[in-house]
Amino acid sequence: MAGKMLNFEDPRSKLFFEYVRVLKEVKPKYFLLENVKMKKEWQDIITREL
């Protein structure tokens, strides 16, 4: 895998949680989220948040 795989400790991952916050507030009928391949553990965290 490319990159350093810094997990959710990477400051750039905060964008994901901000995205989740906005989705919960706006409650759109549809949304699109694109991401790169990641560890199963991280997928579980993202799925739980959504």
C-alpha positions, 0 to 999 in steps of 0.5 A, a space after each residue: 500500500 502506498 503512503 505512511 498509513 498514519 491511521 486516524 492520527 493523521 491530521 488529514 483524516 479529520 476531514 472525514 469526521 467533518 464530512 460525517 458531521 455535516 452529513 448528520 446535520 444536513 441529512 441529504 437524500 443522497 451523498 457520495 463518498 470516495 475513498 482509497 483502499 484501507 485496512 479493515 479496522 478503518 473501514 469498520 470505524 467509517 461504517 460505524 460513523 456513517 
